[in-house]
């Protein structure tokens, strides 16, 4: 009888430890889930802020014009001076306002990557051609002209998984990138 009682108490104790462990793991999972959602919410808010950020919009416009001029062999001193001024401040501005993002890329509607903060191997490439044509980023840009999230997948330029938030740029009703 003594052994049966001991086994009974031991089994009850084990059930209690198991329940406590599962409760602890559930709380841990819920806490991590909340942290992840809060982090993603802050990322989305920062990305959304780009739409109304006058400096970011001006920099895109200036860099786009500068890139168009280079592409078409046009020399425009005013655009070049504007570009130099904006570019000198942009990196500092990125760290002040958009530090959550590893890189900021400007991609034309035609797929040309005409600006990237990090200047990695994708700089001056076309995302719709060659090795980049089949990437999830390229496919999402082709299929969607609205804000979009591209989930983590291997990105050759960084040689590691990367996720992207796409914010389209319009000048009036003209979609530029």
N, C-alpha and C positions, 0 to 999 in steps of 0.2 A: 504494500500500500504506500509505503514511503516513496518508492521509485515512481509510481504513477503520479503522485502529488508533485514531485519535483519536475517531472516532465510537463505536467500541466502548467505550472508556473513558468517554466522555461519557454514553452510555446507561446504563452500569453505575452511574455516579455519580448520575444522575437517579433510577434505580430505588431506590437506597439512600436518597436524600433523601425520596422519596415514602413509603417504608416507615417511615422515622423520623418523618415528619410524621403519618402515620396512627397510629403507635404513641403519639406524643405526644397526639394528639387523643383516642384511646381512653382513655389514662390520665387526661386532663383530664375527660372525660365520666364516667368511673368515680368520680373524686374528687368531682365535683359531685353525682353521684347519691348518694354516701355522705353528703355534707353535707346534702342534702335529706332523706334518710331519717332522719338524726340529728335534724334540726330538727323534722320531723313527729313523731318519737318523743317529743321533749321537749314538743311541743304536746299530744299525746295523754296523756302522763303528767300534765301540768298539768290537763287537762280531767277526767281520771279522779279526780284528787285532790279535785275539787269534791264528789264523792259522799260522801266521808268527812270533809269540812271542816266542823266544827261551826259555825263562824261563818257560812259561806256558807249552810248549811242553815237556821240560825236566822234569817238575814237574809231568805231566801226566805220562810220561814214568817211572819215579822213583816210583811214587805211584802205578802204575799198576804192576810193578815188585814186589814191597813190598807186595801188596795185593795178588798176585799170590803165593808168597812164603808162606804167612800166610795160605792161602786156602789149599796149598799142604803140610803144615807142614815142610817147609824148613827154616832153620836159615842161613841167609847170613849177616854177620857183615857189609860188605861193603855197601850192599843195605840199611841196617838199619841206618848206619851213614849218607849215602846220603839222606835218608828220613828225618832224624832229622834236618839236615842242611837246606834242602829245605822247610820243614814244618815251621821252625822257621821264615823264611822270607816271606812265602807265604801270610799270613794274611796282613802284611804290604804292600806287593806288590799289593794285591787285592785293598786295599784302595787307593793306588797311581794311579793305571792304570785302574781298573775296578769297581770303586765305584758306577757306574750306576746300577750295578747288585746286587740284594738283596743276592743272593747266587751263588756259582759256584759248579756244581755237575759233577763228573766224573762217567760215566756209561759204563760198559763193553759192548761189543757186545752181550753178553749173557744176559744182563739186570741187572747185579749186580751193585748197587750204592756203589762204593768203596771209594768215597770221596765226602764230602759235607762240605763246609766252615762252615755252621751253625750247623751241626750235629743234625738235627732235626730227627723226627721219621722215615724218609725215609732212613736214613743212614744204610748201610749194608742190605737193603731190595733188593728184585729183582723186578724190575719194570714190568716184564712180568708175575708175579705170584701173587696170592692172591688178596688183595683189590686194588692193584695198576694196575692190568692187564687191567682194562677197562678205565683207565684215558686217556684223550686226548694226554698227553705226551707219554704214553706207545704206543698208537696206531700210533702216528706219527713216533716214532723211529722204530717200526716194519715195517712200510710201506715205509720209506724213509731213504736212507743212505747219503743224501746230506744235505746241510744247509737247515734249516726249521724254521718257526715261528709257535709256538703253541699259539693260542689266549687265552685270559683270560677265565678261568673256575675255579670252586672250586677245590682247591688242599688240600687234607686232612692233609698232614704234616704241613702245615702252618695255616690251618683252615681259609683260606680266598682265594679269587680269585688270581690266579697267571698265568703269561704268561711265555713262555720259548723260548729261541733261541737255536737251536740245531746246534752245530758245530762238525762234525765227526772228529775223530782222526785216521790217517793212519800212519803206519810205513812202508814206501815204498808203496807197493800195499796191505799190510795186514791191514784190518780194525780192529782196536782194541776197539774203543768205540766212 
